[in-house]
Amino acid sequence: MIRVRTLGQCTIQIDGHQVGPDAEVVFAALLLLTLERGRRVGRGELLGILWPETTASRGSHCLRQTIYRIRRLGARLEMDRT
């Protein structure tokens, strides 16, 4: 279960793991994906929000690393390969 706390210290909790704003990109990605739950968020949209000024190849690498980190926390991400 993912729990977002916005009062007091802002954190995102995932099955006993706590992510705060100090983990900037992971926190931002989790917050975005949690707020957009049930809506498909495309890679291009994520790249544009999280890494707007990087090259496509660098942004794709950063996104893969961020997805890896989110999965290591125990969050389930539904993805399609289209």
Stockholm file with secondary structure:
# STOCKHOLM 1.0

chainA/1-82         MIRVRTLGQCTIQIDGHQVGPDAEVVFAALLLLTLERGRRVGRGELLGILWPETTASRGSHCLRQTIYRIRRLGARLEMDRT
#=GR chainA/1-82 SS CEEEECSSSCEEEETTEEECTTSHHHHHHHHHHHHTTTSCCCHHHHHHHHCTTSCHHHHHHHHHHHHHHHHHTTCCCCCCCC
#=GC SS_cons        CEEEECSSSCEEEETTEEECTTSHHHHHHHHHHHHTTTSCCCHHHHHHHHCTTSCHHHHHHHHHHHHHHHHHTTCCCCCCCC
//
